[in-house]
Amino acid sequence: MTEHRHVSVAVIGGSQAGLSISHYLSKHDIDHVVLEKHRVGHAWRTQRWDSFCLVTPNWQCKLPGYDYPGNEPDGFMPRDDIVAYVEDYARRIDAPVREGVGVTRLTQGDKGFRLETADDTYAADAVVLAVGGYHQPNIPRLAERLPATITQLHSSTYRNSRQLPPGEVLVVGSGQSGCQIAEDLHLDGRKVHLVVGGAPRCPRGYRGRDAVDWLADLGQYDLPVDQHPLREKVRRKANHYLTGRDGGHDIDLRKFALDGMRLYGRLTDVADGRLRFANDLEKNLDAADNSYNNICATIDKYIDRENISALPGHRYTAAWYPEWPVTELDPLAQGITAIIWCTGFRGDWSWIDLPIFDGSGYPTHTRGVTAIPGVYVLGLPWLYTWGSGRFGGVGRDAAFLAERIVDWLAPARELVATES
């Protein structure tokens, strides 16, 4: 292992968050390096299925100094276009990215921080952790009790229905990934079973505009976490489900049920090869629909208050209800040959030897500034606002942290200037 040159700032992570802070560090003439374990935009490239599209309109893609360059601002970029957008941005800002360099240990020394990789050791005065929070697939241990003949995979490795064996498919989880993957399989003619949790839903279009447009005008993406009714607890809530596929549309699980998809409550156990579900399907569907209608009501109030001319409003009315609760299922007898776990991710910060984490392992911070001077986090959902984990909001967080980094480095930079 060789000692690498010293840099003022080491940015760990080379996707939209790491590139955004790189942009501002360059603007402030601060020498830095962006260390990316794989390739720029790795998660977009490898953890999304073939038909994946953004759920927010393209106009929200506003990385610092590089707005969405295409001619469909109200469309929804597919996976490969997202990767190209991030790669183009890295080239456009000439980011000092070192691909294939994963940091295996981060420690604090007498002067700054030490970053160990497989080949080199880096020294930095400040560190930005821009690695997001989705590191390891979260598959419940009860999966180990399922019959060995059933193919199991996590949503991050699902690409399309052709990679699955013939037969019926169980999708566990009804967040954004679960609902969209269930739709992908359904549209491809597969018999789908969907385990429905507590994720809320959102209208795609309402009163003549995309709901995201209305929510942006309402300032929902700018609301600071400390002003949200749930405060920091909002970081643990699932995102609303909808889709940008085929031009964008609502996802209506009840309609799927009418079309033949089987819906169940939460998966609670696997015993003797049988799946057991909670009797909460109807409650979960109702809660999601209430969220949908509450968003519509919020938009209605805004339109009335601002005296905006818009199309008439409406409320969602359920067209399907479960006739009776299904609390148990034999997957083999049903013909289920594959299960896709859309159960999220766990954070893995084990390589960071710094006391910046809470009891659950989440990095504690105030708007990305941790308790250790010179250590910052960026790109996490609800880092500061709802927009923090999105293309449209990460730049604002990056600009804020860049100013904090400038302040932190100022004494050292002034000393160098005086000596020279």
Protein Blocks (a to p, Z undefined) as FASTA:
>chain_A
ZZddddfbdcedjbfklmmmmmmmmmnopacddddfkbghklmmmmccfklccfbdfklm
ccehiacfbfblkbccdfklmmmmmmmmmmmnopacdehiacfbdcddfeocadddfkbc
cddfbdcdfebjbfbccddfklmmpcfklccddfklpfbfklpccdddddedjbfklmmm
mmmmmmnopacdddddfbdcddfbeghiafklmmmmnommmmcfklgfklmmlmmpccdd
ddfeehiaaddfklmmmnopacddddfbdeehiacdddfklmmmmmmmmmmmmmmmmmmm
mmmmnopacddddddddfbdcfbdcfbdcfklnopabdcddebjaddfklpccdfbcfko
pacdeehiafbehiacehiahklmmmlmpmklmmmmmmmmmmmmmmmmmmmmmmmmmmZZ
